[in-house]
Amino acid sequence: MGIVRQAVRTKEPYLKMDYHFFPNVEVEMCLELPGQEAVEGFMDLDWDFEVNVGQDENRKEAYSIRMQLSTANQEKKAYKVKLTALGFFHFTDECPEEQRESMIYVLGQNMLYGACREYLYTMTAHGPHPALYLPGVTFVPDNNGEEEEVEALEE
């Protein structure tokens, strides 16, 4: 396969993350190593995701995302995790109104999830188990064609 070159012209993004933080972080490392037969799946973690997107009722260009990730495994695994992340975003004036809702759900959640991936990787990089790297996911609303209302943020 040959090398493919693509000319890309970049521009300022429509959506910007102003800041993010992690108000709740729980990472428990299992120090009991599994028996030889269970070693292969020791790092295989199942994840639960909960995401809430809110729009500031006073500033229509401002949104927040609250993302909670937690492991869902019943059996012992290398890590047990519960992480809550909050991200605050705004749209530039150039962003078309009709694109904002889909952009906050897809791009905003991807930005915040990327921060979660890096944070957990850094926290777990030193220890007896391999560092934890969250799986790649796609954030596309699954509302079966129904309109979903964006929550207004409380002041």
C-alpha positions in Angstrom: 0.0 0.0 0.0 1.4 3.4 -1.0 1.5 6.5 1.1 -1.6 8.7 0.9 -1.2 12.4 1.4 -4.1 14.6 2.2 -4.1 18.4 2.2 -6.0 19.6 5.3 -6.8 23.2 6.0 -7.7 23.7 9.7 -9.8 26.4 11.2 -10.9 27.4 14.7 -13.2 24.9 16.3 -16.9 25.7 16.8 -16.9 24.0 20.2 -14.3 24.7 22.9 -13.8 23.1 26.3 -13.3 25.9 28.8 -12.2 23.6 31.7 -12.7 20.2 33.2 -12.1 18.5 36.5 -12.7 15.2 38.3 -14.8 15.7 41.5 -14.9 12.0 42.3 -12.1 9.5 41.6 -11.9 6.0 43.1 -9.4 3.6 41.7 -8.9 0.4 43.6 -6.1 -1.9 42.4 -6.4 -5.6 43.1 -3.2 -6.8 44.6 -4.2 -10.5 44.6 -2.9 -11.9 41.4 -5.2 -14.4 39.8 -4.5 -18.1 39.2 -2.7 -19.0 36.0 -6.1 -19.8 34.3 -7.5 -16.4 35.0 -4.5 -14.2 34.1 -5.6 -13.7 30.5 -8.9 -11.9 31.4 -7.6 -10.1 34.4 -7.4 -6.7 32.6 -10.7 -7.2 30.7 -13.0 -4.7 32.3 -16.7 -4.0 31.6 -17.7 -0.4 31.8 -20.9 1.5 32.7 -21.3 5.0 31.4 -23.7 7.7 32.5 -23.7 11.0 30.8 -25.7 14.1 31.4 -25.6 17.2 29.1 -27.0 20.5 30.2 -27.4 23.9 28.6 -27.0 27.1 30.6 -30.3 28.8 30.5 -28.8 32.3 30.7 -26.0 31.7 28.1 -27.3 29.6 25.2 -23.8 29.0 23.9 -22.6 27.4 27.2 -23.0 23.7 28.1 -21.8 21.3 30.7 -21.3 17.6 30.6 -21.2 15.3 33.6 -19.7 11.9 32.8 -19.5 9.0 35.2 -17.6 5.9 34.3 -17.4 2.8 36.5 -16.3 -0.8 36.2 -19.2 -3.3 36.1 -17.3 -6.6 36.7 -18.6 -8.9 39.4 -15.4 -11.1 39.5 -12.1 -9.7 40.6 -10.2 -7.8 38.0 -7.0 -5.7 38.0 -8.9 -2.5 38.8 -12.2 -1.3 40.2 -12.9 2.3 39.1 -15.5 5.0 39.6 -14.7 8.3 38.0 -16.8 11.4 37.6 -15.7 14.1 35.2 -17.3 17.6 34.6 -16.5 19.6 31.5 -17.7 23.1 30.7 -17.9 24.1 27.0 -19.0 27.0 24.8 -19.8 27.4 21.1 -18.2 30.2 19.1 -20.5 32.7 17.4 -19.6 31.1 14.0 -21.3 27.8 15.0 -24.7 27.3 13.3 -27.5 27.0 15.8 -28.9 23.8 14.2 -25.6 22.0 14.7 -25.0 22.7 18.3 -27.1 19.9 19.9 -25.5 17.2 17.9 -22.0 18.7 18.3 -22.2 18.8 22.1 -23.4 15.2 22.3 -20.7 13.9 19.9 -17.7 16.2 20.1 -18.1 17.5 23.7 -18.4 14.0 25.1 -15.4 12.8 23.0 -13.3 15.7 24.4 -14.2 14.9 28.0 -13.8 11.2 27.5 -10.4 11.7 26.1 -9.4 13.6 29.3 -10.8 10.7 31.3 -8.7 8.2 29.3 -5.5 10.1 29.9 -6.2 10.7 33.6 -6.9 7.1 34.3 -3.9 6.0 32.3 -1.6 8.4 34.2 -3.0 7.3 37.6 -2.5 3.6 36.9 0.8 3.7 35.0 2.9 2.8 38.1 2.1 -0.5 39.7 2.1 -4.3 39.3 -0.5 -4.3 36.5 -0.4 -2.7 33.1 -1.7 0.9 32.9 -5.5 1.2 32.4 -6.5 2.6 29.1 -10.3 3.2 28.6 -11.7 1.5 25.4 -12.4 3.6 22.4 -16.1 4.5 22.1 -18.3 6.5 19.8 -20.8 9.0 21.4 -23.8 9.1 19.1 -27.2 9.6 20.7 -29.3 6.5 20.6 -32.8 7.9 20.7 -34.4 5.9 17.9 -35.3 9.0 15.9 -37.0 10.7 18.9 -36.0 14.2 19.8 -34.2 14.4 23.1 -34.5 17.5 25.2 -31.3 19.1 26.7 -31.6 19.8 30.4 -31.2 23.4 31.6 -28.5 23.9 34.2 -29.5 25.1 37.6 -28.0 28.5 38.6 
